[in-house]
Amino acid sequence: MGVWAEWWWWCARPGRLPRAAPLSILLTTVLTLISLLFFLNARALNRHPSPRHLLDLEDHDMEGAPQHHPDLVSYIKQLHLLPPASGPYHLQKPNTSDFSQNGQSKRVASILGGKRGGVFLEAGAYDGEELSNTLYLERELGWRGLLVEPDPWNFWSLRKRGRKAHAIQACLSPSPFPREVTFKQSDTMGRIASAGEEASKRGIYTRVKCFPLYTLLLALNTTHLNFLSLDVEGAELQVLQTVPWEKVRVDVLCVEHRHVPEGSRALQTYLEAHGYQLHSTLGDDYIFVRRDLPNVPEQGL
């Protein structure tokens, strides 16, 4: 005789049932509630994929996904995109105004007429302070946006600065889909390694996820940037070629052109074909402005 059968037989003996009935009812009620909660939770999990479900995805489940795919956007939002810091800044040079190398931040602010509350994306954000093309806009003009930095050491430093922008440790994909690549760490000169380069054993390498620029914009719930700063040590043109320009608006771009293997002229030709004009040159950076942007001050090259 089974355990439950023995228990029921014991409860059903003459003189036992009246005393056992409340216990039996309580047990039945508890089991019913547990079953109901399990059923409702199962339905909820099936309706809305949980972060744990996304966490269990393998890299190859995302590689090759279309850059606009909602699952990819959710994956980035829930597992990679870090929120802006709260509290004060923790800067090494708090009295500095423009942290950019050649005045890029103030040039952008001038082009946009001192616009307040703008949106930026800075790729190659380094430590979030030194050489930053966006910290002035964030601190002085209340801009918000996204800092993209693939180097894990640099990203650790960036997170200590208390930036009031979203941040992600990743690189911008040179393809219109996510990839995982070998990244060569080199302070401000880190880049995606070429095929077989790691075999030389010269340098420090790590594996890094790369996401398309358009996907990151969707994760930020925007397709309009007032300013895009692009310094990815040679992949600039490839990254720009992944952008569906009919769906995205960028007012001003700052693009490092020195390491573009296709050449500076190829970069200029591509952006001119998509409605931009070269406004000025600052060091190794080109400043491009949309032709339809009103009231842009003239600036020599």
Secondary structure by P-SEA (a helix, b strand, c coil): ccaaaaaaaaaacccccccaaaaaaaaaaaaaaaaaaaaaaaaaaaacccaaaaaacccccccccccccaaaaaaaacccccccccccccccccccccccccaaaaaaaaaacccccccccccccccccccccccccccccbbbbbbbbccaaaaaaaaaccccbbbbccccccccbbbbbbbbbccccccccccccccccccbbbbbbbbcaaaaaaaaccccccbbbbbcccaaaaaaaacccccccccbbbbbcccccccaaaaaaaaaaaccccccccccbbbbbbccccbbbbbcc
